[in-house]
């Protein structure tokens, strides 16, 4: 950032600083500083971009801000309110076409909180009225970023609602349209594809295929954790736990599940603490440790409640009755 400031000073281009700061945040800071810090930076970028009159990038930055809120585990109730406010703002700024992916993200948040009465596409004055229309439009026009976002949202929802085959298909389609730098989308994809792959490895006849994909995710996170243990060590521990579980190494799996829960809690990723506790509870149930399973599962549900995922919570509690 200091080097960027020096260059901008030399060319007397201070109005470009908010845009440079935005790019540094989403492409460089991601690998070095806690995700929570990037939320603050993106809020600042948004205000500064509006001040210099760059409304296109201001709208773009607001979409990235929401993604960081989600990966940090910020309350989904608050995130949904911010999604609605951002949609109103970009509509007034006539920037809806530059933030089409935001509507799909908003739809994902609404499904997680269990709110089906709101329509994120209502403000859009065009041919797109749902995520299927959005994906078709993006595909027809070569809008790879929007295709990525749509596939990613479906992957995430597929994992949380245990639609694993659908989630795996979305992960594959994401990979086919992946272009550009390894940004936040790529991180989310690697994590959830890894988790989905280990779930399918325990359910599918094509076990080796899913183990290979899961192990690839582990190798990816082993590389990333050298850059930021804060952002990645809990995710790596959980993927390793699932791998050990699949391979019948139960002592190692248990240690890694406990690490994943601990790191998620310390680093304030409440949603990933919920995932780790739920998967650990499934492991305990498979081992016949029913009392411990019940305790861990209840803890996972408490974390989902803290996250605000009431739609998800309702479905999971119904499944256990």
C-alpha positions as CSV (number, residue, x, y, z in Angstrom):
1,X,0.0,0.0,0.0
2,X,2.9,2.4,0.8
3,X,4.5,1.7,-2.6
4,X,1.1,2.4,-4.3
5,X,0.8,5.7,-2.5
6,X,4.3,6.7,-3.6
7,X,3.5,5.9,-7.2
8,X,0.2,7.8,-7.1
9,X,1.9,10.8,-5.5
10,X,4.5,10.8,-8.2
11,X,1.9,11.0,-10.9
12,X,-0.5,13.2,-8.9
13,X,-3.2,10.6,-9.2
14,X,-4.8,10.7,-5.8
15,X,-8.3,10.2,-7.1
16,X,-7.2,6.7,-8.1
17,X,-6.2,5.7,-4.6
18,X,-9.6,4.3,-3.5
19,X,-9.6,1.9,-6.5
20,X,-5.9,0.9,-5.9
21,X,-6.8,0.3,-2.2
22,X,-9.8,-1.8,-3.2
23,X,-7.6,-4.1,-5.4
24,X,-5.0,-4.4,-2.7
25,X,-7.6,-5.5,-0.3
26,X,-9.3,-8.2,-2.4
27,X,-6.2,-9.6,-4.1
28,X,-3.2,-9.0,-1.7
29,X,-4.5,-8.4,1.8
30,X,-6.6,-11.6,1.7
31,X,-3.4,-13.7,1.9
32,X,-1.8,-11.7,4.8
33,X,-4.3,-10.1,7.1
34,X,-7.4,-11.4,8.9
35,X,-10.5,-11.4,6.8
36,X,-12.2,-9.3,9.5
37,X,-9.7,-6.5,8.7
38,X,-10.7,-6.5,5.1
39,X,-14.3,-5.8,6.0
40,X,-13.2,-2.5,7.5
41,X,-11.1,-1.7,4.5
42,X,-13.8,-2.4,2.0
43,X,-16.2,-0.1,3.9
44,X,-13.6,2.6,3.7
45,X,-13.1,1.9,0.0
46,X,-16.8,2.2,-0.7
47,X,-17.1,5.6,1.0
48,X,-13.9,7.0,-0.7
49,X,-15.0,5.7,-4.1
50,X,-18.3,7.6,-3.8
51,X,-16.5,10.7,-2.7
52,X,-14.3,10.7,-5.9
53,X,-17.4,10.0,-8.1
54,X,-16.4,6.4,-9.1
55,X,-19.9,5.0,-8.6
56,X,-19.2,1.9,-10.7
57,X,-16.5,0.7,-8.5
58,X,-18.4,1.9,-5.4
59,X,-21.1,-0.6,-6.4
60,X,-18.5,-3.2,-7.2
61,X,-16.9,-2.8,-3.8
62,X,-20.2,-3.2,-1.9
63,X,-20.6,-6.7,-3.4
64,X,-17.1,-7.7,-2.3
65,X,-17.9,-6.3,1.1
66,X,-20.9,-8.7,1.5
67,X,-18.7,-11.7,0.5
68,X,-16.2,-10.8,3.2
69,X,-19.0,-10.5,5.7
70,X,-20.1,-14.0,4.8
71,X,-16.7,-15.6,5.0
72,X,-16.1,-13.9,8.4
73,X,-19.3,-15.4,9.8
74,X,-21.0,-12.0,10.4
75,X,-24.6,-12.3,11.6
76,X,-26.7,-13.3,8.6
77,X,-29.6,-11.2,9.8
78,X,-27.3,-8.1,9.7
79,X,-25.9,-9.2,6.3
80,X,-29.3,-9.6,4.8
81,X,-30.2,-6.0,5.9
82,X,-27.0,-4.8,4.3
83,X,-27.7,-6.7,1.1
84,X,-31.1,-5.0,0.9
85,X,-29.6,-1.6,1.5
86,X,-26.9,-2.1,-1.1
87,X,-29.5,-3.2,-3.6
88,X,-31.4,0.0,-3.0
89,X,-28.2,2.1,-3.3
90,X,-27.0,0.5,-6.6
91,X,-30.5,0.8,-8.0
92,X,-30.5,4.5,-7.3
93,X,-27.0,4.9,-8.8
94,X,-28.2,3.0,-11.9
95,X,-25.5,0.3,-11.3
96,X,-27.6,-2.9,-11.2
97,X,-26.0,-4.3,-14.3
98,X,-22.6,-4.0,-12.6
99,X,-23.7,-5.9,-9.5
100,X,-25.9,-8.7,-10.9
101,X,-24.0,-11.3,-8.8
102,X,-25.1,-9.5,-5.7
103,X,-28.6,-10.6,-6.2
104,X,-27.6,-14.3,-6.2
105,X,-25.6,-13.7,-3.0
106,X,-28.6,-12.0,-1.4
107,X,-30.8,-15.0,-2.4
108,X,-28.3,-17.4,-0.7
109,X,-28.4,-15.4,2.5
110,X,-32.2,-15.4,2.5
111,X,-32.3,-19.2,2.1
112,X,-29.9,-19.6,5.0
113,X,-32.0,-17.4,7.3
114,X,-35.2,-19.0,6.1
115,X,-36.8,-15.9,4.6
116,X,-38.5,-16.8,1.4
117,X,-40.9,-13.8,1.1
118,X,-38.3,-11.3,-0.2
119,X,-37.2,-11.1,-3.8
120,X,-33.7,-9.7,-4.4
121,X,-34.5,-9.5,-8.1
122,X,-37.5,-7.2,-7.7
123,X,-35.5,-4.0,-8.1
124,X,-33.9,-5.2,-11.4
125,X,-35.7,-3.7,-14.4
126,X,-34.8,-6.3,-17.0
127,X,-35.2,-9.9,-18.2
128,X,-33.7,-11.5,-15.0
129,X,-36.1,-12.6,-12.3
130,X,-34.2,-15.5,-10.6
131,X,-30.8,-17.2,-10.3
132,X,-31.5,-19.5,-13.3
133,X,-32.2,-16.4,-15.5
134,X,-29.0,-14.8,-14.2
135,X,-26.9,-17.8,-15.0
136,X,-28.3,-18.1,-18.5
137,X,-27.7,-14.3,-19.1
138,X,-24.1,-14.6,-17.8
139,X,-23.4,-17.6,-19.9
140,X,-24.8,-16.0,-23.1
141,X,-22.7,-12.9,-22.5
142,X,-19.5,-14.5,-21.3
143,X,-19.8,-12.9,-17.8
144,X,-17.5,-15.4,-16.0
145,X,-17.5,-13.6,-12.7
146,X,-21.3,-13.8,-12.4
147,X,-21.2,-17.4,-13.5
148,X,-18.7,-18.1,-10.8
149,X,-20.7,-16.4,-8.1
150,X,-23.9,-18.2,-9.1
151,X,-22.2,-21.6,-9.1
152,X,-20.5,-20.8,-5.8
153,X,-23.7,-19.8,-4.0
154,X,-25.3,-23.0,-5.1
155,X,-22.3,-25.0,-4.0
156,X,-22.4,-23.4,-0.5
157,X,-26.2,-24.0,-0.2
158,X,-25.8,-27.5,-1.5
159,X,-23.3,-28.3,1.3
160,X,-25.2,-26.7,4.1
161,X,-28.5,-28.3,3.1
162,X,-26.8,-31.7,2.4
163,X,-27.5,-31.7,-1.4
164,X,-24.1,-33.0,-2.0
165,X,-24.4,-34.3,-5.6
166,X,-25.8,-30.9,-6.6
167,X,-23.0,-29.2,-4.7
168,X,-20.3,-31.3,-6.4
169,X,-21.8,-30.4,-9.8
170,X,-21.7,-26.7,-9.0
171,X,-18.1,-27.0,-7.8
172,X,-17.2,-28.6,-11.2
173,X,-19.0,-25.9,-13.1
174,X,-17.3,-23.2,-11.1
175,X,-13.9,-24.7,-12.0
176,X,-14.8,-24.6,-15.7
177,X,-15.5,-20.9,-15.7
178,X,-12.7,-19.9,-13.3
179,X,-10.6,-17.2,-14.8
180,X,-8.3,-14.6,-13.2
181,X,-6.6,-14.3,-9.8
182,X,-7.3,-16.5,-6.8
183,X,-9.7,-14.3,-5.0
184,X,-12.3,-14.9,-2.3
185,X,-14.5,-17.0,-4.6
186,X,-11.6,-19.4,-5.1
187,X,-11.0,-19.8,-1.4
188,X,-14.7,-20.5,-0.7
189,X,-14.8,-22.9,-3.6
190,X,-11.7,-24.9,-2.5
191,X,-13.1,-25.2,1.1
192,X,-16.6,-26.3,0.3
193,X,-15.6,-28.5,-2.6
194,X,-13.2,-30.3,-0.2
195,X,-15.9,-30.8,2.4
196,X,-18.4,-32.0,-0.2
197,X,-15.9,-34.4,-1.7
198,X,-15.3,-36.1,1.6
199,X,-19.0,-36.4,2.2
200,X,-19.5,-38.1,-1.2
201,X,-16.4,-40.3,-0.6
202,X,-18.3,-41.9,2.3
203,X,-21.5,-42.2,0.3
204,X,-20.5,-43.0,-3.3
205,X,-19.1,-46.0,-5.1
206,X,-16.7,-43.7,-6.9
207,X,-14.8,-43.1,-3.6
208,X,-11.3,-42.6,-5.2
209,X,-12.5,-39.7,-7.3
210,X,-13.9,-37.8,-4.3
211,X,-10.9,-38.6,-2.1
212,X,-8.6,-37.2,-4.8
213,X,-10.6,-33.9,-4.9
214,X,-10.7,-33.7,-1.1
215,X,-6.9,-34.3,-0.9
216,X,-6.3,-31.6,-3.5
217,X,-8.2,-29.1,-1.3
218,X,-6.0,-30.1,1.6
219,X,-2.8,-29.4,-0.4
220,X,-4.2,-26.1,-1.4
221,X,-4.9,-25.0,2.1
222,X,-1.5,-26.3,3.3
223,X,0.0,-23.8,0.9
224,X,-2.3,-21.0,1.9
225,X,-1.8,-21.5,5.7
226,X,1.8,-20.5,5.3
227,X,0.6,-17.0,4.3
228,X,-2.1,-16.6,6.9
229,X,-2.7,-19.1,9.7
230,X,-5.5,-16.8,11.0
231,X,-7.6,-17.2,7.8
232,X,-6.8,-20.8,6.9
233,X,-5.7,-23.0,9.8
234,X,-9.2,-23.9,11.0
235,X,-10.3,-24.8,7.4
236,X,-7.2,-26.9,6.9
237,X,-7.7,-28.8,10.2
238,X,-11.3,-29.6,9.3
239,X,-10.4,-30.9,5.9
240,X,-7.7,-33.0,7.4
241,X,-10.1,-34.3,10.0
242,X,-12.6,-35.4,7.2
243,X,-9.7,-37.0,5.3
244,X,-8.6,-39.0,8.4
245,X,-12.2,-40.1,9.0
246,X,-12.6,-41.3,5.4
247,X,-9.3,-43.3,5.8
248,X,-10.3,-44.9,9.1
249,X,-7.6,-43.0,11.1
250,X,-10.0,-42.1,14.0
251,X,-7.5,-40.9,16.6
252,X,-6.0,-38.4,14.1
253,X,-9.4,-37.4,12.9
254,X,-10.6,-36.6,16.4
255,X,-7.5,-34.5,17.1
256,X,-8.1,-32.5,13.9
257,X,-11.8,-32.0,14.6
258,X,-10.9,-30.5,18.0
259,X,-8.3,-28.3,16.4
260,X,-10.8,-27.1,13.8
261,X,-13.3,-26.1,16.5
262,X,-10.6,-24.4,18.6
263,X,-9.2,-22.4,15.8
264,X,-12.6,-21.4,14.4
265,X,-13.5,-20.1,17.9
266,X,-10.3,-18.3,18.5
267,X,-10.4,-16.6,15.1
268,X,-14.1,-15.8,15.4
269,X,-15.5,-17.8,12.5
270,X,-18.7,-18.8,14.2
271,X,-20.2,-20.4,11.1
272,X,-17.1,-22.6,10.6
273,X,-17.2,-23.5,14.2
274,X,-20.7,-24.7,13.6
275,X,-19.6,-26.8,10.6
276,X,-16.7,-28.3,12.5
277,X,-18.9,-29.2,15.5
278,X,-21.5,-30.7,13.3
279,X,-19.1,-32.8,11.3
280,X,-17.3,-33.9,14.5
281,X,-20.7,-34.9,15.9
282,X,-21.3,-37.0,12.8
283,X,-17.9,-38.7,13.3
284,X,-18.8,-39.4,17.0
285,X,-22.2,-40.9,15.9
286,X,-20.5,-43.2,13.4
287,X,-18.2,-44.3,16.2
288,X,-21.1,-45.2,18.4
289,X,-20.4,-42.4,20.9
290,X,-24.1,-41.2,21.0
291,X,-23.9,-39.1,24.2
292,X,-20.9,-37.1,22.9
293,X,-22.6,-36.8,19.5
294,X,-25.7,-35.2,21.1
295,X,-23.6,-32.7,23.0
296,X,-21.6,-31.7,19.9
297,X,-24.6,-31.5,17.6
298,X,-26.4,-29.2,20.1
299,X,-23.3,-27.0,20.2
300,X,-23.3,-26.8,16.4
301,X,-26.9,-25.8,16.4
302,X,-26.1,-23.0,18.9
303,X,-23.4,-21.7,16.6
304,X,-25.8,-21.8,13.6
305,X,-28.2,-19.8,15.8
306,X,-25.5,-17.2,16.6
307,X,-24.8,-16.9,12.9
308,X,-28.4,-16.3,12.2
309,X,-28.9,-19.3,9.9
310,X,-32.4,-20.0,11.2
311,X,-33.6,-21.6,7.9
312,X,-30.7,-24.0,8.1
313,X,-31.2,-24.5,11.8
314,X,-34.9,-25.4,11.3
315,X,-34.1,-28.0,8.6
316,X,-31.3,-29.7,10.6
317,X,-33.4,-29.8,13.8
318,X,-36.3,-31.3,11.8
319,X,-34.0,-34.0,10.3
320,X,-33.0,-35.2,13.8
321,X,-36.6,-35.6,15.1
